[in-house]
């Protein structure tokens, strides 16, 4: 009953706000462009569900990092992975905070961030100041991105700089940041570069070694774009990231309630913080050649060398080598667009006593045809996944999987304001290399890949002052991959399903007010799991909140100021390891109210200030009855300035 009242209140507020904005007619929302399928179009014409965040929205949110922005201003659930905010746990559409990140492909300018093992994507290596747009595709994207795109994709596009810009800030808990960027456009050639350094003193008390959960980062990137001939476009990107971060052991629920800052010296680690030292260097080169007015050939290749070294509670080091190639041919004529090609992504992890490889290669084709009020799309992908495990001592292990994905979509525009779409998608997730091994050592066996079929039905209503997107989805999943806590084996959930409703709503109220709402209601059910002896059948997948809401109001203050107020809420859920839904401790509801203000004091000078978790809510990540990781449990502030030349 309480939720029904909340929903009714939100609906009424949305309707009233829309009526006010529609009557004013004094401003207009900018059209939103999507590119996730490889075809550029207005989002209301897209035959799939999407969510786009532009540079304007990123600026006014007041977030300091990509983690902060995704966690508090998008529909994606983002929480530290066992305390690590730089490689956090990600979840969308009910795949769970434990394994959801492996069902979501994250790419930066086409370069995959997904790892071949159980380490989440290193989003901490992407400065928020470098991002131009974030495009989230829901329940689709498997034809273009393949392995892991069961929930969808997050595509990040970085900025091409012109001129010189400096930005710096200081904040609570010793937060400091300084970034610099420069770029020049010479007509046929353009070069852009940026660098960022940040540090943070941490939130926790000192551990037995005298350390706190502090962090520091150094990131830089440079890009060169050229057009040496009328039909030829070239690009070259390179970058580097150095991250040192400490994070504490979990607390007991009683310790968390008493003081989230304290250290759990009774933990097996002795309460000593885990230190992660991460280094990443990458380069990417691309070329596009217009063979004719109708044909374009494109080639991109990237390579990344990365190391992760852990010390403190655990001690080990991994060296990673990644490379990928994307070769495609696009044909355009009239309302028809065809895109096909070959993709490969290869990963290698070297440890002290073994080397493990996961290599993916695929052929794909995707087409789209627009006629009258209809847009129809279809695509197919065939992918081969090869595994190889080479220990220093013992037998070599190998496995080969052949998997396929497809996508069918339709969009129909009823009028200038109204459109509807339907999308049916088949996707897969090949197991990461850690899934084949037991905790503590030994071979677990080659478990099955996961497969999902997702139906999306949506409607859009867009005017100059109002933008509404409503999507219903249902996904049937076979062999969903998870860690069985009864035996500590990696295995599969035989059958599961997920369904829900997603609402995005943005409206203008006069000249000075912009309001937005992003809401999702999600159910994730385990239908059958033989390995659990039936104990999990019919249970909710743990770590999935039924309700997720981000509501924001932006107010234009005078001619040069912008005030942004937002609130993020996720309802309670079962603890991350509670597959049987019978633990005493539950995941608490998440609340964070954030306030930010930006003011342009001169044409080239802007100052800003922000407060996160304004009402000092104690948030955390519940693992089980004896483990809670504190998350966003205290109020923080930040002030800074941006100067352009």
N, C-alpha and C positions, 0 to 999 in steps of 0.2 A: 504494500500500500504506500509506503514511504517513497519507493522508487517511482510509482505511478504519479504521485503528487509532484515529485521533482521533474519528471518528464513533461507533465502538463504545464508546469511553470515555465520550463524552457521553451516549450512550443508556443505558449502565449507571448512570452518575451520576444521570441523570434518574429512572430506575426506582427506584434505591435511595432517593433523596430523597423520591420520591412515596410509597413504602411507609412511610417513617418518618413523614411528615406525616399520612398517612391513619390511622395507628395512634394518633396523638396526639389528634386530634379536639378540640383546645383552642381553635381560632380558625377564622375563616371569611373567605374572600376576598369582597370586595364585588362585587356584580354590575356588569357593564360595559354601559353604554347607548350605542347608536350612533344617529346622526341624519342620516347622509350622504345618504340617498335622499330626505330630507324627511319620513320616517316614523320616529318614535321607537320603538325596540325594544331588547330585550336582545341583545347581540352574537351569542350562540349561536343566536338565531332568525333572524339576518339572512341573506338569500339572496345574499350577496356576501362577499368577503374584506375584513377590516378589522384595524386595529391602533390601539389607543386608549391615550393617556398622560394620566393625571389630574394634578391639582395636587399630590397626595401624592407621586407618583413624580417629578415635576419638582423638588419641594423636596429630597427625599432624595438626588437625583443630584449635587448640589453644583455644577451648571453655572452659569456667569455670564451666558451669552447664549443666545438661541435657536439660533444657529449651533452653539455647543458642545453643546447638548442634542440637536439633530437628528443631529449628526455622531457622537456617542459613545453615544447611548442609544436610537436607533431603527434600523430597517432601511434607512433612506434613506442613500445615499452622499452626503456633503456635503464639498466641498473648495473652497478659495478659487478664484474665477474670475480666472485670471491674477494671483493675489495678493490679490484683493479679497474679504475675509471678510464684508462687509456685503451684497453681492449675489453670493452664492456659486453655484457649479455644483451642481446637484442631480441625482441619478439614482436611479431605482427600476425594478426589473424589466428591467435590461439595455438601456436606451436610450442609455447611454453618458454619461461624464462631460462630453463636449463639448457635446452637444445634449439631454441628458436633461431639463433643466429646462423645455424647451419642450413636453415630453410629459407634464407634471405640472402640474395647476392648483392654485395656492395661493390660498386665500381667508381673510380675517379677518372674522368676523361677516358673511359673505356678500359682502364686497367683494373683487374680484379683484385680485391683486398681479401677475399676468402682464403683461409689457410687450408693446408692438406691434413692438418691434425685438429685437435680439439681446442685450439687457441682461437678466440674470436678475432674479428677484424680489428686491425690497429687504427682506429679512427682518430686516436690522439696524435697521429702524425700529420693531420690535415688541419692547418690553422683556419679558424672560422673566418678570419679577415680575408682569406684567399678565395672564399666560395662565392660564386655568382648565383647559383641556383641549386636546389635539391629537388629532384623529381622522384617521387615514390610511386611505384606501380604495384597494384594489389591484385593477387590472384592471377597474374599473367607475367609474361616475360621469359618463359622457359624456352621459346624458340630462339630468341636472340642470345640468351645468357646461359641456358643449359643447366648443368649440375647445380642443384641447390635452390633453384628459383621456384620453390613450391608455394611459399607465402607471397613471393613477389621480389621486387628489386628496389634498391636505393641507388640512384644514379646522381653523382655529384659532379658538377661542372665548375671549374675554377675560373677566376677572373683574368682577363687580359688587361694589364695596367697601361695607363698613359700618364705622363707627368711623374711627380714624386709625391709620396705620401708617408707621413710618420704618425704612428699611433702609440700611445703609452697609457698605462693605468697602474694604480695601486689599489689594494683592497684589504679586507679583513683577513686575519690569520696569515699575514705576511705575503699575500698575493701580489705579484708584480708581473708586468708584461710590457714588452716593447717590440714593435714590428715596424719594418720599413719596406717600402716597395717603390719601384721605378719602372717606367716603360716609355718606349718611343715608337711612333709609327712613321716609317719612312716611305710609305706608299706601297711599294711591292714587298717590303719586308717590315716586320715589327718584332721587337724584343721586349720581354717583360720579365721582371725578377722580383722576388720578395724574400724576406727573412724574418723570423720571429724567435724571441727568447722569452720564456716564462718561468716563474718559480712560485712555490707555495710552501709555507711552513708546516701545513698539515693541521688536522683537527684533533687527533688523539693525544693522550698524555705520552710521556716518554716510556719506552719499553725497558727491560732490564739492561739493554746495551746503551741506553741513553738516547735512542733514536725515536723520531716521530714519523708520522705518515706524510713526510714531505715529498716534493717532486720538483723536477726541473726539466725543461724541454728546450731543444734547439732544432729548428726546422728552417729549411730554405728550399726554394725552387726557382728554376729559370726556364723560360720557354721562348722559342724562336719560330716565327711563322713567316712564310715567304710565298710569293707568287712569281717565280722566275719567268713563267710563260703564261699566256692568257688562259690556257686550259689546265695548267698544272699548279697544284697547291701542296706545299711541304710544311711539315711541323717537326720540331724537335723539343722534347721536354726532359729535364733532369731534376732530381731533387734528393734531399738527404734529411734524415730525422735521427735525433739522439734524445732518448727519453730515459731518465732515471726516476723511479718512483718506489716508494715504500708503502705497503698497506698492511694493516694489522690482522691478527687472527680474529675469528668470530667471538662474540660474546654469548653468554647464556641469556635467555629471555629476562631473567631477574636482573642480571648486570645491565642489560640494555635499558630496562625501565628505570633503574637506579641512576645510571650515568653513562650515556653512549660513548663518552670520551675515554673511559677507563680501559685498562689492558687486562686481558684474560691470561694470567700467568699459569692457570691450571690447564690450558690447552697443550696438546702434545708438542707444539713448537716452543713451549716455555714462555709464550707471550711475545716472542721476538718478531719484529716486523719482517715480512718478506721483501727483499730488495730485488726489483726487476730492472736490469740494464738492457735496453733495447736499442739496436742500431739498424737502420735501413737506408739503402742507397738504390736509386732506380734511375732508369732512362727509358724514354719512349720516342720512337720515330714513326712518322706517318707520311703518306703521300696519297693524293687524289688526282686522277687524270680523267678529264672529260674526253672520252673517245669520240663522242658526237654530242649533239644536243640532247640525245635520248639516253646515252650510255655513260656511266661513270664507274671507273675502276678505282678501288681504294685498298690500301695495304697499311697495316699498323703492326708494329712489333715492339714489345716491351720486355725488360729484364729487371729483376730485383734481387739484391743480395741483402740478407737480413740475419741478424743474430739476436737471440734472447738468452740472457743468463740470469738465473735465479739463485739467490743466496739468502740465508737467514733460517726460516722455518724449513726450507728444502734447498738443496744445492744441485743444480744441473744446468747444462748449457746445450742449446740447439743452434745449429747453423742451417739456414734455409737458402735455397736458390730457386727462383721462379722465373719463368719466361712464358710469353704468350704471343700468338700471331693471329691476326684477323684479316682475311682476304675476302673481299666482297665485290660484286658487280651489281649495280643498280640500273634498272631500265624504267624510264618514265615516258609515257605517251598518253595524252588526253587525261582521262580519269584513272588510268591504270599505272600502278607502280609495283615493280617486282624487285626484290632484293634477295640475293643468294650468295653463298660462298662457303668458305672453310675457316674453322677456328681451332686453335690448339692452345692448351694451357698445361704446362709441365711444372711439377713441384718436387723438390728433393729436400729431405730433412736428414742431416747428419748429426748423430749423437756420439757419445764416447765409444760405443761398442757396436754400432750398426748404422746402416744407411737405408732409408725407406723412400720409395718414389711413388707418386700418383700422377699419371699422365692422362690427360683428356684430349681427344680429338673428335671433331664433329663436322658434318655437312648440314647446311640448313638452307631453307628457302622460305620466303615470306612475301605475300602479295596483298595488295589492297586495290579496290576499285571503287570509285566514287561516281555515282550517276544520280541525277535529279536530287532527291532528298536522302538517298541511301549511301552509306559507306559500308562495304563488305570487306572483311579481311580473313586470311587463312594462312597458316604456316606449319612447317614440319621440320623436325630436327632428328638426326641419327647420330648418336654419340658413343664413342668407345672409351672405356676407362680401364687403364692397365695399372696394376699394382706390382711392386717388387720390393721384397725385404731381404737385405743382404747383411746378416750378422757377421762380426769378425770371426766367430766360432759357431759352427753348426750349419744346418741346411738352409739353403735359399728358399724363400716362399714367393709364389707368384699367383696372380688371379687376373682374369679378364672379364669385363662386363660389357654388354652391348645394350644400350638403352635408347629410348625414343621419347620425343615430346611433340605435341602439336597444339594448335590454337586456332579457334574459329571465333570471329567477332562480327557484330552488326550494329550500326548506329543509324537511327532514323530521326531526322529533324522535322518535327511537326510544324514549327513556326520559327520566327526569329528568336523567340525566347525559350521554347521548349524542345528538348530532344530526349531520346531514350536509347539505351544500348543493352546488348546481351553479349556475353563472352563465355565460351566454354574452353577450358584449358587443361591440358594433360602435362604433368611435370614429374620430375624425379630428383632424388638425392642419393648419390653414391656415397657409401660410408667413408668417413675420414680414416686415416691410417691407424689412429689410436684405437678404433673400435675393434680391431682384430686381436687385441692383446688384453690379458687379464691385468687387473690392478695388482701390483706386486710381482708381475712377471708371468711368462707363459703365454702360449698361443691360444686365443679365444675361438678362432675359426672365422671363415669369411662369411659374415652375416649378409642378409639380403639388402639390396637397395630399397629405399622407400619410394612410393609412387602416390601421386595425388591427382584427382580430377576435380576441378573447381568450376562451379557455375556462378557467374556474376550477372545480376540484373540491375540496371540503374536508370535513373531519370535525372535530367539536368534542367534547371530553370535559370536563365541568365538574362539580366537587363543591365542597363548602365549603372544602376544603384544596388542591384541585388544578385547574388550568385549562390544558388542552392544545388548541391549534389547529394543524391540519395542512392545508396547501393545496398542490395541484398546479396549475400553469398552463401554458398553451401559447398563444402569440400569433403570428398570421401578419400580416405588415406589407407593405403595398404603398407604394412611393414614399417610403420613409423619408428625411427631409431631412437633408443633411449638406453640409460644405464639402469639395470635391474638391481635395486638396492637389497633385495633378499639374498642374492648370490654375488653381487658386485661384478656381474658380467654385462658386457654390452650386447644388446639383443634387439628384437623388434616387437612392437605392438602389432598383433596380427591384423586387427581392424579398428579404425577410429574414424570419427567424423567431426566436422566443425561447421558452424553456421553463425550468421550474425547480420547486423544492420550497421551501416556507416553513414553518418550525416556530416557534410561540410556546408557551412553557411557563412556567408560574408555579406555585409550590407553597409551602405553609406547613409549617414544621418546628417543631412545638411552638408555644409562645407567642412566642418571641423571634426566630425566623429566617424570612425570606422570601427565596426564591431565584427567579431568572428566567433564561430563556434565549430569545434571539431569533436564529434561524439562517435563512439563505437560501442555496440553491445555484442559480446562474443561468447559463444558456448563452444567448449572443446571436450568431447566425450570419448572415453575408451570403450569401444564396443566389445572387443574380445581380446584377451591376452592369455594364451594357454600356459605360458611360462609362469605366470603369477598364480597358477592353480585356481583361476577364477576370482581371486581376491580383488582384481582391478576392474573386472567387467562392469560396465555401466557407470563407472566413476568419472568424475571430472579430471581432466588433465591438470596436474598441480601447477601453481605459479601463473595461472591465467585469470585475470580479473574480468568479471562479466561486463563491467562498465568502465569506460575510459572517456574523460572529458577534458578538453582544453578550451577555455573561454577567454576572450581578450577584448579590450576596448582601447582604442588609440584616439587620443585627443590632440588636435592641433592647437598649440598654445601661441597665440599671436601669429606673426608671419614666419618666425624662425624656430619655434619650439615644438617638440613632440613628446607627449606623455603617454606611456603604454602600461596598462594594468592587465595582468593575466592571472588565471588560476588553473592549475592542473590537478585533476582528481582521478585516481584509479581506485576502484572498490576493492574490498578485501578478497582474498583468494586462499586456496590451500597452499601450505608451505611447499617449497620447491621440490622436496623429496617425498611428499605425501601422496603417493600414487593410490593408496588404499583409502584416502580421505578419512583417516581415523586418528590423526595426531591431535594432541591437545592444543598445540600452538598453531595459529593460522597467520597467514600473511596479512598484516594490517593494511588498511586503506592508506593510500599515498595522497598527501596534500601539499601543495606549494603555491603560495601567492607571491607573484613577482611584480616589481614596480621599476620602471626605468624612465629616464628623461634625457633627451638630447636637445641641444640648443646651438644654433649657428650664431656665434658672436661676431663673425666677420665672414666675408665671402669664402675664405679658404681655411677657416678655423671653426671647429666644432668641439664642444665639451659634452660629456655624458656622465651620468651617474645611475647606478642600479642597486636595488636591494632584492635579494633572492630569499625565499622562504620567510616572507615578511612577518608572519605570525609565529615563527619559531616552532614549527611542528616537528615532532620526532618521527622521522621516517626510517625504515630499515628493510632489509631483505631477509625474510625468514626462510631458513633452509630446513630445519626440523625442530624437534622439541628442545634441543640443546644448543642450537647455533643460529645467531642472528648477526648479520653484517650491518652496522649503522650506515645510513644513506641520507644525505641532505637533512641532517638532524638538528641543524642550528641555522640561525639567520646569518647571512653574509652580505657584504656591501662592496661596491667597486666604484671608483671615480677615475676619469681619464679625459684625454683630449686627442683629437685628430687634426693634423695640419697638412694641407695640400699645397703644392707648389706648381 
